[in-house]
């Protein structure tokens, strides 16, 4: 389990997160919702190790990691797919995917798992194409696949469905559900759309002004009660 307690974090002297706590279970999808600018990306970057918290703790598998480097977190099973994808445009699809194996111990860096191409068939078709030649939706699939090949225990996704065509959105939702329920991977999904998040999440948190203002089980909550926190 990943457990965040009382996290305070931000940029320079400006605190974006104020006493944020949440937990995410392996094998479950946890959605982090909120309007633009409320701290969702700051939270996910803090969990990934890209932002050093000013206070609070992050526990992963019963170990405190808030002072650990991003590389340590990646090797311990936390994978991060940033907003904007950040694939290597000059490398081929295959080369991008092989880089994802670097999170594994050297002896386990063998071949790419076949299920990657079952989840994302287009990547098999474009295996020798440069990443920069792919469409936005195809690049997003590549970014997620690159993270998954390292067999993480927790996958952090920062708005993976933003600006993507509906058919690809549905595909990504199905993959998220599949890797959680069948592969036993935990997923933290940052999303601003309630409907997109609730289509695949088991539990949700809503951030507003750097704090958690609502949380609950997605199957039992009335969406109208949640939407009030997302209206500008």
Rosetta blueprint (number, residue, H / E / L):
1 X L
2 X E
3 X E
4 X E
5 X E
6 X E
7 X E
8 X E
9 X E
10 X E
11 X E
12 X L
13 X L
14 X E
15 X E
16 X E
17 X E
18 X E
19 X E
20 X E
21 X E
22 X E
23 X E
24 X E
25 X L
26 X L
27 X L
28 X L
29 X E
30 X E
31 X E
32 X E
33 X E
34 X L
35 X L
36 X L
37 X L
38 X L
39 X L
40 X H
41 X H
42 X H
43 X H
44 X H
45 X H
46 X H
47 X H
48 X H
49 X L
50 X L
51 X L
52 X L
53 X L
54 X L
55 X E
56 X E
57 X E
58 X E
59 X E
60 X E
61 X L
62 X L
63 X E
64 X E
65 X L
66 X L
67 X L
68 X L
69 X L
70 X H
71 X H
72 X H
73 X H
74 X H
75 X H
76 X L
77 X L
78 X E
79 X E
80 X E
81 X E
82 X L
83 X L
84 X L
85 X L
86 X L
87 X L
88 X L
89 X L
90 X L
91 X L
92 X E
93 X H
94 X H
95 X H
96 X H
97 X H
98 X H
99 X H
100 X H
101 X H
102 X H
103 X H
104 X L
105 X L
106 X H
107 X H
108 X H
109 X L
110 X L
111 X L
112 X L
113 X L
114 X L
115 X H
116 X H
117 X H
118 X H
119 X H
120 X L
121 X H
122 X H
123 X H
124 X H
125 X H
126 X L
127 X L
128 X L
129 X L
130 X E
131 X H
132 X H
133 X H
134 X L
135 X L
136 X H
137 X H
138 X H
139 X H
140 X H
141 X H
142 X H
143 X H
144 X H
145 X H
146 X H
147 X H
148 X H
149 X L
150 X L
151 X L
152 X L
153 X L
154 X E
155 X E
156 X E
157 X E
158 X E
159 X L
160 X L
161 X L
162 X L
163 X L
164 X L
165 X L
166 X H
167 X H
168 X H
169 X H
170 X H
171 X H
172 X H
173 X H
174 X H
175 X H
176 X H
177 X H
178 X H
179 X H
180 X H
181 X H
182 X L
183 X L
184 X L
185 X L
186 X E
187 X E
188 X E
189 X E
190 X E
191 X E
192 X L
193 X L
194 X H
195 X H
196 X H
197 X H
198 X H
199 X L
200 X L
201 X L
202 X L
203 X E
204 X E
205 X E
206 X E
207 X E
208 X E
209 X L
210 X L
211 X E
212 X E
213 X E
214 X E
215 X E
216 X E
217 X E
218 X L
219 X L
220 X L
221 X L
222 X L
223 X H
224 X H
225 X H
226 X H
227 X H
228 X L
229 X L
230 X L
231 X L
232 X L
